[in-house]
Amino acid sequence: MTRNPADPVQIALTDLCFAVDGKQILRGITHDISAKRTGIVGRNGSGKSTLARLIAGLVPPTTGTASIDGHDLSQDRKQALIDVGILFQNPDQQIIFPTVREEISFGLRQLGHPKARADEMTQATLEEFGKSHWIDAHVHSLSQGQKHLVCLMAIVAMTPKLIILDEPFTGLDIPTKAQLTRALAQYHGNLLHITHDPADLAGYDHVIWLEAGQVAQTGDAPAVLNAYVDAMTAIGGTDDIADIAS
């Protein structure tokens, strides 16, 4: 049966903790997420990307649980392939094949689709994005923004329940960011967007603000983002980067 990516998902985080070499990255995060468009905002080093990897099941938590529709994806990699797609900051670390056709088809083959069907689905995805002429393009000939779009199309083709966006706009110029934003706005499925920039979350439903590995505030996007901007502006008025840690 074909999955409908527009179906809502339930993400459950229960007393979620993660540590590396004794350093606590995330502390006791408990939160339920059901909004179609959820943002996770915070300063660099607040634990946002770590939380994304825990939700996707790429790494297991030190303690606690993270699940999507009741599945702990760190314990079930096959289910993780079905449930979640991730768009990382750097597409060059994500793309593994020389042509657009091969890159998009790979995930479909991993899901068990025969080659002919995977090729049909690849062409249909490119048509959906208005990029049919890219099908035999070599990835090395594409711009950074175009590579980002190839990664997004490869994920969308697999119709996961949830797409996690981990700082996808880092290093992009204004026109490329605008183009990718439009592509994401057309996607009808569930998005979890990790960012340090509140402007990236315009139009989102729900936001989680992380600070030093803990939840500082959650709720409707405008209220949380306004509080975040006020706090960051206040911090910017201090000289907290002048001190050298002992």
C-alpha positions in Angstrom: 0.0 0.0 0.0 1.3 3.5 -0.9 2.0 5.6 2.2 0.4 9.1 2.3 3.1 11.5 3.6 0.4 14.0 4.5 -0.9 11.7 7.3 0.0 13.2 10.7 2.8 11.6 12.8 3.2 11.4 16.5 6.7 12.0 17.9 7.1 11.1 21.6 10.2 12.2 23.5 10.3 10.7 27.0 13.1 11.8 29.5 15.5 11.8 26.6 19.2 12.2 27.5 22.3 12.0 25.4 25.9 12.2 26.6 29.3 11.8 24.8 32.4 10.9 26.8 30.7 12.1 30.0 29.6 15.4 28.5 25.8 15.8 28.7 24.4 17.1 25.3 20.7 16.7 26.0 19.0 16.5 29.4 15.6 15.1 30.3 13.6 16.2 27.3 10.0 15.1 27.5 7.7 16.4 24.8 5.0 15.2 22.3 5.0 16.6 18.8 2.0 16.2 16.4 2.1 19.5 14.4 2.6 19.2 10.6 5.2 21.9 10.7 7.5 21.9 13.7 10.6 23.9 14.3 13.4 23.4 16.7 15.3 26.6 17.3 18.4 27.3 19.5 21.9 28.7 19.6 24.8 26.8 18.1 25.7 24.0 20.5 22.3 23.8 22.1 21.7 20.2 21.0 19.4 20.7 18.0 21.2 18.4 15.5 21.7 15.8 18.2 18.0 15.8 18.9 17.3 15.4 15.2 19.6 12.3 15.0 17.9 10.8 18.0 14.5 11.2 16.6 15.6 9.7 13.3 17.2 6.8 15.1 20.6 7.4 13.7 22.0 7.2 17.3 20.4 5.7 20.4 19.8 7.8 23.5 21.9 7.4 26.6 18.7 7.2 28.5 15.0 7.7 27.7 13.2 7.1 24.5 12.4 8.8 21.2 9.7 7.3 19.0 7.6 8.0 15.9 4.2 6.5 15.9 5.3 4.1 18.6 8.5 3.0 16.8 11.9 3.4 18.5 13.8 3.9 15.2 17.2 3.4 16.8 16.1 -0.2 17.4 14.5 -0.7 14.0 16.6 0.6 11.1 14.2 -0.9 8.5 11.3 1.1 10.0 13.5 4.2 10.1 14.0 3.9 6.4 10.3 4.0 5.9 9.4 6.7 8.5 12.1 9.4 8.2 14.1 11.2 5.6 16.8 13.7 6.6 18.1 16.7 4.7 21.5 17.6 6.1 23.5 20.9 5.9 26.0 19.7 3.3 24.6 17.9 0.3 28.1 16.7 -0.7 28.1 14.5 2.4 24.7 13.1 1.5 24.9 12.4 -2.3 26.6 9.2 -3.2 25.9 8.6 -6.9 27.1 10.4 -10.0 23.8 11.2 -11.7 20.5 12.6 -10.5 18.6 9.5 -11.7 20.8 7.1 -9.7 20.7 9.3 -6.6 16.9 9.4 -6.5 16.4 5.8 -7.5 18.7 4.5 -4.8 16.4 5.1 -1.9 13.5 3.6 -3.8 15.4 0.5 -4.5 16.3 0.3 -0.7 12.6 0.3 0.0 12.2 -2.8 -2.2 10.9 -1.3 -5.5 12.1 -3.1 -8.6 14.4 -1.1 -10.9 11.7 -0.3 -13.5 9.3 0.9 -10.9 12.0 2.9 -9.1 12.8 4.6 -12.5 9.2 5.5 -13.0 8.9 7.0 -9.5 12.1 8.9 -10.1 10.8 10.5 -13.3 7.4 11.3 -11.6 9.3 13.0 -8.7 11.3 15.1 -11.1 8.2 16.1 -13.0 6.5 17.1 -9.7 9.3 19.5 -9.0 9.5 20.7 -12.6 13.0 19.2 -13.1 12.5 16.4 -15.6 15.4 17.6 -17.6 17.7 16.9 -14.7 17.3 13.1 -14.9 20.6 12.3 -16.5 22.5 15.3 -15.2 25.8 14.7 -13.4 25.7 15.8 -9.8 29.1 17.4 -10.0 27.8 19.9 -12.6 25.1 21.2 -10.2 25.3 24.2 -7.9 25.1 23.8 -4.2 21.5 24.8 -4.1 20.7 22.4 -6.9 22.4 19.6 -5.0 20.2 20.4 -2.0 17.2 20.1 -4.2 18.3 16.7 -5.5 18.6 15.5 -1.9 15.2 16.8 -1.1 13.7 15.1 -4.2 15.4 11.8 -3.3 13.8 12.0 0.1 10.3 13.1 -1.1 10.3 10.2 -3.6 10.5 7.7 -0.7 7.3 9.3 0.9 8.6 9.1 4.4 6.2 10.0 7.3 8.6 12.8 8.4 11.3 14.9 6.8 13.9 16.3 9.2 15.7 19.4 7.9 18.9 19.9 9.7 20.0 23.5 9.1 19.4 23.1 5.3 20.0 26.7 4.5 23.4 27.1 6.0 25.8 28.8 3.5 23.2 29.3 0.8 22.8 32.7 -0.9 19.4 34.5 -0.8 18.0 33.4 -4.2 18.9 29.7 -3.5 17.4 29.8 -0.1 14.2 31.4 -1.4 13.9 28.7 -4.1 14.4 25.9 -1.6 11.9 27.5 0.8 9.3 27.5 -2.0 10.0 23.8 -2.7 9.5 22.9 0.9 6.3 25.0 1.1 4.8 22.8 -1.6 5.5 19.6 0.3 2.4 18.3 1.9 4.0 16.0 4.4 5.3 16.5 7.9 8.4 18.6 8.5 10.7 19.0 11.5 13.0 21.9 10.8 16.2 22.4 12.9 17.6 26.0 12.7 19.3 28.8 14.7 17.5 31.4 12.5 13.8 32.1 13.5 13.2 33.6 10.0 13.5 30.0 8.6 10.3 29.0 10.6 7.9 31.6 9.3 4.5 29.9 8.9 5.3 27.0 11.1 2.8 25.6 13.6 4.8 24.7 16.6 8.3 25.5 17.9 10.6 24.0 20.5 13.3 26.3 21.8 16.4 24.4 23.1 18.9 26.0 25.4 22.0 24.2 26.6 20.5 20.8 25.9 17.1 21.4 27.6 13.7 22.7 26.5 13.5 26.4 27.3 10.0 27.0 25.8 7.5 25.3 23.5 4.3 26.3 22.0 2.8 28.2 19.1 5.5 29.4 16.7 5.0 33.2 17.0 5.1 33.2 20.8 8.1 31.0 21.1 10.0 32.7 18.3 9.4 36.2 19.7 10.6 35.1 23.1 13.7 33.5 21.5 14.5 36.6 19.5 14.2 38.8 22.6 16.5 36.5 24.6 19.1 36.3 21.8 19.0 40.1 21.4 19.6 40.5 25.1 22.5 38.1 25.0 23.9 40.0 22.0 24.0 43.2 24.0 26.4 41.6 26.5 30.1 40.6 26.0 29.7 36.9 26.8 32.1 35.9 24.0 34.9 37.9 25.6 35.5 35.5 28.5 37.9 32.7 28.1 36.8 29.5 29.8 39.2 28.3 32.5 
